[in-house]
Amino acid sequence: MARPRIVVVFGPGASRDPRDMHWSSAAAEVLDSFAERVDVDLNKDQTAEERAAQVDAALADADGLVLVGWGDQGMGYLSAERLARAPRLRYIGSTCHYTQAAFIDVQAAVERGIAMTETAPCMSPWVAEYEFALGLAALRNIPQEHRIVGDNGWVHWKQMPERPETPDRLQGRRVGLAGFGEIHRHLARMLAPFDTDWEAFDPYVPEERIAAAGGRKAEDLAAMAARSEVFFIAIPPTPETIGIINRDVICALPNEAVFVLVSRMAVVEQPPLLERLQAGELRAALDVFSPEPPPPDDPLRTLPNVIHTPHRAGTTYGAHRGVFTGQCEDARRHFAGEPLRYPLRPELVAIFAKASGQR
């Protein structure tokens, strides 16, 4: 049987060469193990029409397409007409967190029987580990005390800022997980050895799945917050979730609770969060802000009870190379007749398209 022909698109790269950030020997090995690989290099000196024509020429006799990096890599919108000019195309791998509608006519591809993958979930273990580390760091004030020692200071136990009743261990704590997608399913496994009493709020996940992971399903987000000594948030922004961590939820958190956010600040109502942080009632560990970067005078940069990191939970070489290798591995699965591990969910594409006004 002939090996499938896979077109690999390398875009111009906004800040980094995709061959550096996303391509890897592991991805090359996967592709070369089952397919004939056709590399297509697009560059910033080309017009949009020239890039589209170069991709279309490669797709004319291609069986699969994978995009090296986040988004469309400059290939332009794959309309129904362009897809029709690629009669053998049966697989498209991409990574963009369900914004494929910006560069693919998803419905036309589905009707053509083209299998599609979205491999952003490959980043989830990296994000979950970072989220877990942020929670531990906030419980023990690790970055703040690191800074004190680095400034030639020292902290004696009698000078500790926390009160005697302040939670200072993860062991046995009441933990709330806002969202129970891929990230928090990984996080739940990390919580297991600490005997935490955890629950998760996610209206789209059945009670049985949460129970199988060792937790309980919460029916009310604010009520769960009121029970949480550590509150982890990994809810993606959609029209239904913008501002879902609202004043009621934030004000329900107990004093001294730890608030950890790694998804997007858009899901949080910022004024009440800032009020409670400025009052010293909460501790926070934030990897995302709005806007990014935050302005120099943003209190979230300077409050002593806030750990702030620069949107790095899933931004590493390992994570970015992992999502592209995931595309290649799912291509191998597809052409071997195996189920995809990361199939694109058109219903999520529709939600994100509606949120951004995409076609």
C-alpha positions in Angstrom: 0.0 0.0 0.0 1.3 3.5 -0.9 2.4 5.7 1.9 0.2 8.7 2.5 1.5 12.0 1.4 1.6 14.5 4.2 2.1 18.3 3.6 3.9 20.0 6.5 3.4 23.8 6.5 6.0 26.0 8.2 4.8 29.6 8.5 6.9 32.8 8.6 6.8 32.9 12.4 5.8 36.0 14.2 8.6 36.0 16.8 10.3 32.6 16.5 11.1 30.2 13.6 8.6 27.4 13.8 11.4 25.0 13.1 12.9 26.1 16.4 9.8 26.4 18.6 7.6 23.6 17.3 9.5 21.2 15.0 11.4 18.3 16.6 13.2 15.2 15.7 10.4 13.3 17.5 7.8 14.7 15.1 10.0 14.0 12.1 10.4 10.4 13.2 6.7 9.9 13.6 5.9 11.3 10.1 8.8 9.5 8.4 7.7 6.2 10.0 4.5 6.0 7.9 4.3 8.9 5.3 6.0 10.7 2.5 6.7 14.1 3.9 6.4 17.3 1.8 7.7 20.4 3.6 6.2 23.7 2.5 8.1 26.8 3.8 6.1 30.1 3.7 7.8 33.4 4.2 6.9 36.9 5.2 8.0 38.3 1.8 5.3 36.5 0.0 1.9 38.0 -0.5 -1.1 36.2 1.0 -2.1 35.0 -2.5 1.4 33.6 -3.1 1.4 31.7 0.1 -2.1 30.3 -0.6 -1.1 29.2 -4.1 2.0 27.4 -2.8 0.0 25.5 -0.2 -2.7 24.6 -2.8 -0.1 23.3 -5.2 1.2 21.0 -2.5 -2.3 19.9 -1.4 -3.4 18.9 -4.9 -2.1 15.4 -4.5 -1.8 15.3 -0.7 -3.5 12.9 1.8 -2.8 14.9 4.9 -1.9 18.4 6.2 -0.2 19.4 9.4 0.5 22.9 10.5 3.8 23.5 12.4 2.8 26.0 15.2 -0.2 27.8 16.5 -2.9 28.8 13.9 -2.9 28.8 10.1 0.8 29.5 9.6 0.0 32.0 6.9 -1.7 29.6 4.5 -4.9 31.6 4.4 -8.5 30.5 4.7 -9.2 26.9 3.5 -12.5 27.5 1.9 -14.8 24.8 0.4 -13.4 25.8 -3.0 -9.8 25.3 -1.9 -10.6 22.0 -0.2 -12.3 20.8 -3.4 -9.0 21.3 -5.2 -7.4 18.8 -2.8 -9.4 15.7 -3.7 -7.3 13.2 -1.7 -7.1 15.2 1.5 -8.3 13.2 4.4 -6.6 14.6 7.5 -5.9 18.1 8.8 -3.9 18.6 12.1 -3.8 22.0 13.7 -3.4 23.6 17.1 -5.2 26.9 18.0 -7.6 26.1 20.9 -10.7 25.6 18.7 -10.4 28.7 16.6 -10.2 26.6 13.4 -13.2 28.5 11.9 -10.8 31.4 11.4 -8.9 29.5 8.7 -10.9 26.4 7.7 -14.4 25.9 6.5 -15.0 23.3 9.1 -18.4 22.3 7.9 -17.1 21.7 4.3 -14.3 19.6 5.7 -16.7 17.5 7.8 -18.9 17.0 4.8 -15.9 15.9 2.8 -15.1 13.3 5.5 -11.8 15.0 6.4 -10.6 14.0 9.9 -9.4 16.9 11.9 -7.5 17.2 15.2 -7.0 19.9 17.8 -3.9 19.2 19.8 -4.0 22.1 22.3 -4.9 19.6 25.0 -1.4 18.1 24.6 -0.3 21.2 26.7 -2.5 20.2 29.6 0.1 18.3 31.6 2.5 21.2 31.5 -0.3 23.7 32.5 -1.5 21.4 35.3 2.0 21.0 36.8 2.6 24.7 36.7 -0.8 25.3 38.3 0.0 22.8 41.0 3.4 24.5 41.6 1.7 27.9 41.8 -0.7 26.6 44.5 2.1 25.2 46.6 4.2 28.4 46.2 1.3 30.6 47.3 0.6 28.4 50.3 4.2 28.8 51.5 5.0 32.3 50.2 8.0 30.9 48.3 8.6 33.6 45.7 8.2 36.4 48.3 10.7 34.8 50.7 13.1 34.0 47.8 13.0 37.7 47.0 13.8 38.7 50.6 16.8 36.4 50.7 18.0 37.6 47.3 17.9 41.2 48.7 20.3 40.1 51.5 17.4 39.9 54.0 16.2 37.0 56.1 12.9 35.9 57.6 12.6 34.6 61.1 9.6 32.5 62.0 8.2 35.2 64.3 8.1 37.6 61.4 6.0 35.4 59.2 3.1 37.4 57.6 0.5 34.7 58.0 -1.7 34.2 61.0 -1.7 30.9 63.0 -4.9 29.8 61.3 -3.6 30.4 57.8 -3.5 27.2 55.6 0.1 26.5 55.0 0.0 22.9 53.6 -1.9 21.3 50.8 -2.3 18.1 52.8 -5.9 17.5 53.7 -7.2 20.9 52.4 -10.6 21.6 50.9 -9.9 22.3 47.2 -12.2 23.6 44.6 -11.6 23.1 40.9 -13.4 25.6 38.6 -13.6 23.6 35.4 -12.9 19.9 34.9 -11.4 19.7 31.4 -8.0 18.2 30.5 -6.0 20.5 32.7 -7.9 19.7 35.9 -8.1 16.0 35.1 -4.3 16.0 35.2 -4.4 18.2 38.4 -6.7 15.8 40.1 -4.1 13.0 39.8 -1.5 15.3 41.4 -3.8 16.0 44.3 -4.4 12.4 45.1 -1.4 11.8 47.3 -2.2 14.8 49.4 -5.6 13.4 50.6 -7.3 16.7 49.7 -11.1 16.9 49.9 -11.7 18.2 46.4 -14.7 19.0 44.3 -15.2 20.3 40.8 -17.7 22.6 39.1 -18.2 21.9 35.5 -21.8 21.7 34.1 -20.5 19.8 31.0 -18.9 17.0 32.9 -21.0 14.1 34.4 -20.9 13.4 38.1 -19.6 9.9 37.4 -16.4 11.2 35.6 -15.5 13.5 38.5 -16.2 10.7 41.1 -14.0 8.3 39.1 -11.2 10.8 39.5 -11.6 11.0 43.2 -13.7 14.1 43.7 -17.3 15.3 43.9 -19.3 17.3 41.4 -20.3 20.8 42.7 -23.6 22.1 41.5 -23.1 25.7 42.5 -19.9 27.6 41.9 -20.2 30.2 44.7 -21.1 27.5 47.2 -18.0 25.5 46.1 -15.9 28.6 46.5 -17.2 29.1 50.1 -15.9 25.6 50.9 -12.5 26.0 49.2 -9.2 26.8 51.0 -7.4 26.5 47.7 -9.3 27.5 44.5 -7.9 26.5 41.1 -9.4 28.0 37.9 -8.8 26.5 34.5 -12.0 27.5 32.7 -11.5 28.6 29.0 -13.1 31.8 27.9 -16.3 31.4 25.9 -19.5 33.5 25.7 -20.9 31.5 28.5 -17.9 31.8 30.8 -16.7 35.4 30.5 -16.8 36.8 34.1 -18.1 33.5 35.5 -15.8 33.9 38.5 -17.9 36.9 39.6 -18.3 39.0 42.7 -20.5 36.3 44.4 -17.9 33.6 43.8 -14.9 35.8 44.8 -16.6 37.1 48.0 -17.6 33.6 48.9 -14.0 32.5 49.3 -12.9 32.1 52.9 -10.3 34.6 54.3 -6.8 33.4 53.6 -7.9 31.2 50.7 -5.5 30.7 47.8 -6.8 31.8 44.4 -4.9 30.2 41.4 -5.6 31.2 37.8 -4.0 29.7 34.7 -6.7 29.9 32.0 -7.6 33.5 31.1 -8.4 36.6 33.2 -11.5 37.1 31.0 -13.3 34.5 33.1 -12.7 36.5 36.3 -14.4 39.7 37.4 -11.3 41.7 38.4 -12.6 44.5 40.6 -13.8 42.2 43.5 -10.7 40.1 43.2 -8.5 43.2 43.5 -10.6 44.5 46.4 -10.1 41.3 48.4 -6.4 41.1 47.6 -5.8 44.7 48.6 -7.7 44.1 51.8 -5.3 41.2 52.5 -8.1 38.7 52.6 -6.9 36.3 49.9 -3.7 35.1 48.4 -3.4 34.7 44.7 -1.1 33.1 42.1 -1.8 34.4 38.6 -0.3 33.4 35.3 -2.7 35.4 33.2 -3.8 39.0 33.1 -5.9 41.5 31.2 -4.3 43.2 29.4 -1.1 41.3 28.9 1.4 42.5 30.0 -0.4 44.4 32.8 0.5 48.1 33.0 3.5 49.0 35.2 1.2 50.4 37.9 -1.2 47.5 38.1 -1.5 46.4 41.7 -1.4 42.8 40.7 2.3 43.4 39.9 3.2 44.7 43.4 0.8 43.3 46.0 2.7 41.2 48.5 0.1 38.5 48.6 0.1 37.9 44.8 2.5 35.6 42.9 2.6 36.8 39.3 4.1 34.9 36.3 4.1 35.9 32.6 1.6 33.5 31.0 4.1 30.7 31.0 2.1 27.7 32.2 2.0 26.1 28.8 4.6 28.2 27.0 7.7 26.0 26.9 9.6 24.3 24.1 8.4 21.0 25.4 4.8 22.0 25.4 4.9 23.6 21.9 6.8 20.7 20.4 4.4 18.4 22.1 1.3 19.8 20.5 2.8 19.5 17.0 4.1 16.0 17.7 0.5 15.2 18.8 -0.7 16.2 15.3 1.8 13.9 13.7 0.9 11.0 16.0 -2.8 11.4 15.3 -2.0 11.5 11.5 -0.3 8.1 12.0 -3.4 6.8 13.9 -5.8 8.0 11.2 -4.0 6.4 8.3 -3.6 3.2 10.3 -7.3 3.1 10.8 -7.0 3.8 14.6 -9.2 6.2 16.6 -7.9 9.8 16.9 -6.7 10.8 20.3 -7.4 14.5 19.8 -10.4 14.7 17.4 -11.6 18.2 16.7 -14.9 19.0 18.3 -17.0 21.1 15.9 -19.3 22.2 18.7 -16.4 23.9 20.5 -15.2 25.4 17.2 -18.7 26.9 16.8 -18.6 28.3 20.4 -15.3 30.0 19.8 -16.3 31.3 16.4 -19.4 32.9 17.9 -17.3 34.5 20.6 -14.9 36.2 18.1 -17.4 36.9 15.3 -15.6 34.5 13.0 -17.3 33.1 9.8 
